[in-house]
Amino acid sequence: MFSYARYLNQTALDSTYTDSFGRVLPLSDIRNDIQFQKVSWNFKGWLFDPDFRYYFFFWTSNSQMGEGAQVVIGGYFQYHFSDLLTVTAGVMPLPTTRSTNYTFPNWLRNDNRVMADEFFRGSYSTGIDAQGELLHGLRYRVAIANNLAQLGVSSQELDASFNTFSGALWWMPTTGEFGQTAGFGDYDNHQEVATLVGIHYTRSRETAQGQPAIDDFENSQIRLSDGTLLFSPDPFGTGGKVERATYQMVAVNAGIKYRGFALEGEYYFRWVDDFDVIGTIPVTELYDDGFSLQASAMVLQNRVQAYTTYSRINGQYGDPTEFSIGVNIFPFRRREVRWNFQALRLDHSPVGGSSLPMVVGGNGWVFSSDWIVAF
């Protein structure tokens, strides 16, 4: 079970933003409230044979109470052939970046990603994947799926191509591991230097009809770097509407952990092209890149963790940035319960949603505090 209550204050943000085409837009739903934000029940085990495994989950996102996106039920079946090969079929996160490769819930910022990761990543979809350990400390995962983000998308809205591919290869050369779930920060207090390097590649042919709603939680949508949705009715202000596009993304990451300290980074490269358009648009290809850095320290072992993060997108339609400082307090000296305090400084954020502390177009400070329970 994973759950948390959140206090979120966005009132220090500017009330409007101007996109790269000169359109002045109001910030949607600036918030100052408390939500029992999420409840996630997970059921897992094996059936008949320990190698035949199941995993079912039930999620709620209560900031969307009353909407269709409030509840998601899913899961997968899995068979473990050997350490070299485990095959999974069902609903799963695509390994587009490090954060979508089963590192959750061991993140510094509770369940919200850094801005650049949120902008570039894919999400959950239904598909098949294979994963395993090629050599000691060298792991892989490859997946084929329906699309980049299927939560909130019905089967009638998907095209018939089944051509989304995502793969990851990561190496932990010094210790053969990188902490619990290879997550962020060094709560594990490594006494030997732990290191990680990885690379991810994703390709998907996306359609306007197959996009999740903006506020479907955990969704990802293809946006311009000013926050404009690529599949919106007139994204470039020329009367043209994009019906299909091909998304490709490469992410490379590295990290080091030692005695409670951690420094971790990721660089992203994204290409979007091969547009099918009704009308005209002024581009034949979009290219954006960006990076994220996360540094953390266990100030008091098993008690207090301080962190700071920075991310930037170098885009054709703006260069947004985000900076955060925060602290995690573990009152029971266990990672299952923590209290997070965080301040975000947004500079024209291109991402946001009701399940996130960020707002599309957000410029200014955001403050949040989460009480988190996971067991």
C-alpha positions as CSV (number, residue, x, y, z in Angstrom):
1,M,0.0,0.0,0.0
2,F,1.2,3.5,-0.8
3,S,-0.7,6.6,0.2
4,Y,-0.1,10.2,1.1
5,A,-1.8,13.5,2.1
6,R,-0.5,16.7,0.5
7,Y,-0.7,20.4,1.2
8,L,-0.1,22.3,-2.0
9,N,0.3,26.1,-2.3
10,Q,0.7,27.6,-5.8
11,T,-0.5,31.1,-5.0
12,A,2.9,32.7,-5.5
13,L,2.8,31.8,-9.3
14,D,2.0,34.4,-11.9
15,S,-1.7,34.3,-12.8
16,T,-1.1,34.2,-16.6
17,Y,1.6,33.1,-19.0
18,T,2.4,33.9,-22.6
19,D,3.3,31.0,-25.0
20,S,5.9,31.3,-27.7
21,F,3.2,32.3,-30.2
22,G,2.2,35.4,-28.2
23,R,-1.0,33.9,-26.8
24,V,-1.7,35.1,-23.3
25,L,-3.3,32.3,-21.3
26,P,-4.6,32.0,-17.7
27,L,-3.0,29.5,-15.4
28,S,-5.5,26.8,-15.0
29,D,-6.6,26.1,-11.4
30,I,-4.0,27.7,-9.1
31,R,-4.4,25.8,-5.9
32,N,-4.0,26.2,-2.1
33,D,-5.5,23.1,-0.6
34,I,-5.1,19.8,1.2
35,Q,-5.8,16.5,-0.5
36,F,-5.7,12.9,0.6
37,Q,-3.9,12.7,-2.7
38,K,-3.4,9.1,-3.5
39,V,-4.2,5.5,-2.4
40,S,-2.5,2.6,-4.2
41,W,-3.3,-0.9,-3.1
42,N,-1.0,-3.6,-4.6
43,F,-1.6,-7.3,-4.6
44,K,1.2,-9.7,-5.7
45,G,2.2,-13.3,-5.3
46,W,2.6,-16.5,-7.2
47,L,0.2,-19.2,-8.5
48,F,0.9,-22.9,-8.8
49,D,4.6,-22.3,-9.3
50,P,6.9,-19.6,-7.7
51,D,8.1,-18.6,-11.1
52,F,4.5,-17.8,-12.3
53,R,3.7,-14.4,-10.7
54,Y,0.9,-11.9,-10.6
55,Y,0.7,-8.3,-9.7
56,F,-2.6,-6.3,-9.5
57,F,-3.0,-2.6,-8.4
58,F,-5.8,-0.2,-7.6
59,W,-4.9,3.5,-7.7
60,T,-6.9,6.6,-6.8
61,S,-5.9,10.2,-7.5
62,N,-8.2,12.2,-5.2
63,S,-7.3,15.6,-6.6
64,Q,-9.4,14.4,-9.5
65,M,-12.4,13.3,-7.4
66,G,-15.5,12.8,-9.5
67,E,-13.5,12.6,-12.8
68,G,-13.0,9.5,-14.9
69,A,-9.3,9.7,-14.2
70,Q,-9.7,9.3,-10.5
71,V,-9.4,5.5,-10.4
72,V,-7.2,3.1,-12.3
73,I,-7.2,-0.7,-11.9
74,G,-4.5,-2.8,-13.7
75,G,-1.8,-5.3,-13.3
76,Y,0.2,-8.0,-15.1
77,F,1.2,-11.6,-15.2
78,Q,4.9,-12.6,-15.2
79,Y,7.0,-15.8,-15.7
80,H,10.5,-16.0,-14.5
81,F,12.5,-18.4,-16.8
82,S,15.9,-17.6,-15.4
83,D,18.0,-14.7,-14.1
84,L,18.6,-13.9,-17.8
85,L,14.9,-13.8,-18.8
86,T,11.6,-12.8,-17.1
87,V,8.6,-12.1,-19.4
88,T,5.7,-9.8,-18.3
89,A,2.4,-9.2,-20.0
90,G,-0.1,-6.5,-18.8
91,V,-0.1,-2.9,-17.7
92,M,3.4,-1.6,-17.0
93,P,5.6,1.5,-17.0
94,L,7.6,1.8,-20.2
95,P,11.4,2.1,-19.5
96,T,11.6,5.5,-21.2
97,T,13.7,7.1,-18.4
98,R,15.1,6.0,-15.1
99,S,12.0,7.1,-13.2
100,T,9.7,4.9,-15.3
101,N,11.9,1.8,-14.8
102,Y,10.5,0.5,-11.6
103,T,12.4,2.9,-9.3
104,F,9.3,4.1,-7.6
105,P,8.6,4.7,-4.7
106,N,12.2,5.4,-3.8
107,W,12.3,9.0,-5.2
108,L,13.5,12.1,-3.4
109,R,10.3,14.2,-4.2
110,N,7.7,11.7,-3.2
111,D,5.8,10.8,-6.4
112,N,6.6,13.9,-8.5
113,R,9.4,13.9,-11.0
114,V,11.7,16.7,-11.9
115,M,10.3,18.9,-14.7
116,A,12.6,17.7,-17.6
117,D,11.8,14.0,-16.8
118,E,8.1,14.8,-16.7
119,F,8.4,16.6,-20.1
120,F,10.3,13.9,-22.0
121,R,9.1,10.6,-20.5
122,G,6.6,8.0,-21.5
123,S,4.2,6.4,-19.1
124,Y,2.1,3.3,-18.4
125,S,0.8,1.2,-21.3
126,T,-0.4,-2.3,-21.9
127,G,2.2,-4.6,-23.6
128,I,4.8,-7.3,-23.2
129,D,8.3,-6.9,-21.8
130,A,11.4,-9.0,-21.3
131,Q,14.0,-8.3,-18.6
132,G,16.9,-9.9,-16.9
133,E,20.6,-9.8,-15.9
134,L,23.1,-10.3,-18.7
135,L,26.2,-10.2,-16.5
136,H,26.7,-9.4,-12.8
137,G,25.4,-5.8,-12.4
138,L,24.4,-5.4,-16.1
139,R,20.6,-5.5,-16.6
140,Y,18.3,-4.9,-19.5
141,R,14.6,-4.4,-20.1
142,V,12.7,-4.2,-23.5
143,A,9.0,-3.7,-24.1
144,I,6.5,-3.4,-26.9
145,A,3.2,-1.7,-26.1
146,N,0.0,-0.1,-27.4
147,N,1.2,3.6,-27.1
148,L,3.3,5.9,-24.8
149,A,0.5,6.5,-22.2
150,Q,-2.6,4.3,-22.1
151,L,-4.1,5.2,-18.7
152,G,-7.4,6.9,-19.6
153,V,-7.4,5.8,-23.2
154,S,-10.0,3.2,-24.4
155,S,-9.2,0.4,-26.9
156,Q,-11.5,2.2,-29.4
157,E,-9.2,5.2,-29.3
158,L,-6.0,3.2,-30.1
159,D,-4.8,2.7,-33.6
160,A,-4.1,-0.8,-34.9
161,S,-0.3,-0.5,-35.3
162,F,1.0,-1.8,-31.9
163,N,4.4,-0.3,-32.7
164,T,5.6,1.4,-29.4
165,F,9.0,0.1,-28.4
166,S,11.0,1.0,-25.3
167,G,14.2,-0.4,-24.0
168,A,16.8,0.2,-21.3
169,L,20.3,-1.1,-20.5
170,W,21.9,-0.2,-17.2
171,W,25.2,-1.2,-15.5
172,M,26.1,-1.0,-11.8
173,P,29.8,-1.7,-12.1
174,T,31.2,-1.2,-8.6
175,T,28.8,-3.0,-6.3
176,G,26.4,-4.7,-8.7
177,E,23.4,-2.9,-7.2
178,F,22.2,0.7,-6.6
179,G,20.1,0.5,-3.5
180,Q,16.4,-0.6,-3.1
181,T,14.7,-0.5,-6.6
182,A,17.9,1.3,-7.9
183,G,16.0,4.4,-6.7
184,F,17.2,8.0,-5.9
185,G,19.2,9.0,-2.9
186,D,21.3,6.9,-0.5
187,Y,18.9,6.0,2.3
188,D,20.7,2.6,2.2
189,N,23.9,4.2,3.4
190,H,26.4,2.5,1.0
191,Q,29.7,1.8,2.7
192,E,31.3,1.1,-0.7
193,V,30.9,3.5,-3.6
194,A,27.9,2.4,-5.7
195,T,27.7,3.6,-9.3
196,L,25.2,3.4,-12.1
197,V,25.2,4.2,-15.8
198,G,22.3,3.6,-18.2
199,I,20.7,4.3,-21.5
200,H,17.1,4.2,-22.7
201,Y,15.6,4.4,-26.2
202,T,11.9,4.7,-27.0
203,R,10.0,5.0,-30.3
204,S,6.3,5.3,-30.9
205,R,3.9,6.3,-33.6
206,E,1.3,8.5,-31.7
207,T,-2.2,9.6,-32.8
208,A,-4.3,12.5,-31.7
209,Q,-7.2,10.1,-30.8
210,G,-4.9,7.9,-28.7
211,Q,-3.9,10.6,-26.2
212,P,-5.0,10.5,-22.6
213,A,-6.9,13.4,-21.1
214,I,-4.7,16.2,-19.7
215,D,-5.5,15.3,-16.1
216,D,-5.3,11.5,-16.3
217,F,-2.7,10.9,-13.6
218,E,0.6,9.4,-14.5
219,N,-0.2,10.3,-18.1
220,S,2.4,11.9,-20.5
221,Q,1.6,13.9,-23.5
222,I,3.8,15.3,-26.3
223,R,4.2,19.0,-25.7
224,L,6.2,21.9,-27.3
225,S,8.7,23.3,-24.8
226,D,6.3,26.2,-24.0
227,G,3.7,23.7,-22.8
228,T,1.6,23.7,-25.9
229,L,0.1,20.2,-26.6
230,L,1.2,18.9,-30.0
231,F,-2.2,17.3,-30.6
232,S,-4.3,20.4,-29.6
233,P,-6.6,21.8,-32.3
234,D,-4.2,24.6,-33.5
235,P,-0.8,24.2,-31.7
236,F,1.2,26.5,-34.0
237,G,-1.4,29.1,-34.6
238,T,-1.5,28.4,-38.4
239,G,-4.8,26.5,-38.4
240,G,-3.1,23.1,-38.8
241,K,-4.0,20.1,-36.7
242,V,-1.5,17.3,-36.1
243,E,-3.2,13.9,-36.5
244,R,-0.2,11.6,-36.2
245,A,3.5,12.0,-35.3
246,T,6.5,9.8,-34.6
247,Y,8.2,10.2,-31.2
248,Q,11.7,9.1,-30.5
249,M,13.6,9.7,-27.3
250,V,17.0,8.7,-25.9
251,A,17.9,9.2,-22.2
252,V,21.3,8.5,-20.7
253,N,21.9,8.6,-16.9
254,A,24.6,8.2,-14.3
255,G,24.7,8.2,-10.5
256,I,27.0,7.7,-7.6
257,K,26.1,6.9,-3.9
258,Y,28.4,6.8,-0.8
259,R,27.7,6.9,2.9
260,G,24.3,8.7,2.6
261,F,25.4,11.1,-0.2
262,A,24.1,10.8,-3.8
263,L,24.6,12.7,-7.0
264,E,22.5,11.6,-10.0
265,G,21.8,13.0,-13.4
266,E,20.1,12.3,-16.7
267,Y,20.2,13.8,-20.2
268,Y,17.4,13.6,-22.7
269,F,17.2,13.9,-26.4
270,R,13.8,13.9,-28.2
271,W,12.8,14.0,-31.9
272,V,9.2,14.3,-33.1
273,D,8.6,14.1,-36.9
274,D,6.7,12.4,-39.7
275,F,3.6,14.5,-39.1
276,D,0.2,13.7,-40.6
277,V,-1.5,17.1,-40.6
278,I,-4.9,18.6,-41.5
279,G,-4.0,22.0,-42.8
280,T,-0.5,23.3,-42.5
281,I,2.1,23.7,-39.7
282,P,5.4,25.6,-39.9
283,V,7.7,22.6,-39.0
284,T,8.6,19.2,-40.3
285,E,10.5,18.1,-37.2
286,L,10.7,19.0,-33.5
287,Y,14.0,18.5,-31.5
288,D,14.4,19.2,-27.9
289,D,17.0,18.1,-25.3
290,G,17.5,18.7,-21.6
291,F,18.9,17.4,-18.4
292,S,18.2,16.9,-14.7
293,L,20.5,16.8,-11.7
294,Q,19.5,15.5,-8.2
295,A,21.8,15.7,-5.2
296,S,21.0,14.5,-1.7
297,A,22.5,13.7,1.7
298,M,21.3,11.8,4.7
299,V,21.9,14.6,7.3
300,L,20.9,12.2,10.1
301,Q,21.1,8.5,9.1
302,N,17.6,7.0,8.9
303,R,16.2,10.3,10.2
304,V,16.7,13.3,7.9
305,Q,17.4,13.6,4.2
306,A,18.1,16.9,2.4
307,Y,18.0,17.3,-1.4
308,T,18.1,19.7,-4.2
309,T,17.2,19.2,-7.9
310,Y,17.6,21.2,-11.1
311,S,16.4,20.5,-14.6
312,R,16.3,22.4,-17.9
313,I,14.8,21.9,-21.3
314,N,16.6,23.3,-24.4
315,G,13.6,23.6,-26.7
316,Q,12.6,25.1,-30.0
317,Y,9.8,27.0,-28.2
318,G,11.5,28.1,-25.0
319,D,14.1,27.0,-22.5
320,P,12.2,26.4,-19.2
321,T,13.9,25.5,-15.9
322,E,13.0,24.2,-12.5
323,F,14.9,24.3,-9.2
324,S,13.8,22.6,-6.0
325,I,15.0,22.2,-2.4
326,G,13.5,19.8,0.0
327,V,13.8,17.6,3.0
328,N,12.5,14.1,3.9
329,I,12.0,13.4,7.6
330,F,11.6,9.7,8.7
331,P,10.0,9.8,12.2
332,F,10.2,6.1,12.8
333,R,13.7,5.6,11.4
334,R,12.2,3.6,8.6
335,R,11.6,4.5,4.9
336,E,8.0,3.4,5.1
337,V,6.8,6.6,6.7
338,R,8.2,10.0,5.8
339,W,7.3,13.7,5.9
340,N,8.3,15.7,2.8
341,F,8.7,19.5,2.7
342,Q,9.5,21.0,-0.7
343,A,9.9,24.4,-2.5
344,L,9.9,24.5,-6.3
345,R,11.0,27.5,-8.4
346,L,9.4,27.2,-11.8
347,D,10.5,29.2,-14.8
348,H,7.7,28.8,-17.4
349,S,7.0,25.1,-16.7
350,P,5.8,23.2,-19.8
351,V,4.2,20.4,-17.7
352,G,1.6,20.2,-15.0
353,G,-1.7,18.7,-13.9
354,S,-3.9,18.3,-10.9
355,S,-1.9,15.3,-9.6
356,L,1.4,17.3,-9.8
357,P,2.7,20.3,-7.9
358,M,3.6,22.0,-11.3
359,V,1.3,24.0,-13.5
360,V,1.6,24.4,-17.3
361,G,3.1,27.9,-17.8
362,G,3.9,28.2,-14.1
363,N,6.4,30.9,-13.3
364,G,7.3,31.4,-9.6
365,W,7.4,29.5,-6.4
366,V,5.3,26.4,-5.4
367,F,5.3,25.0,-1.8
368,S,4.2,21.5,-0.8
369,S,4.3,19.1,2.2
370,D,3.4,15.4,1.9
371,W,2.9,12.9,4.7
372,I,3.7,9.5,3.0
373,V,3.0,5.9,4.2
374,A,4.2,2.9,2.1
375,F,4.2,-0.7,3.2
